[in-house]
Amino acid sequence: GYFGPDAYSIKKMMDKYYPQANETEKIDNYIDGLPDNIYESVKASKPKTLDETIELANDLMDQKLCTYAERHTNNKIKADDSFRNNHGHQ
């Protein structure tokens, strides 16, 4: 999965940097730091707790990383095939 900070570490950080914040404020502060495409998805789902928010963000990051890795692999296969087709039978 996504190798970012675990939920416990994130919650401890939020408590340290936003000691007076309520759950909603902590959620807002957390998602404000997410990449735009992840931010929009998390915001739209309206999570109720910081745990739920972190889990959702991590799941979305996993999906993005898997999609990126899959795309990268497919492009490499296409490049290798193209190289073989252009240089293998001359």
HELIX and SHEET records of a PDB file:
HELIX    1   1 ALA A    7  TYR A   17  1                                  11    
HELIX    2   2 GLU A   23  ASP A   32  1                                  10    
HELIX    3   3 ASP A   36  SER A   45  1                                  10    
HELIX    4   4 LEU A   50  HIS A   87  1                                  38    
END                                                                             
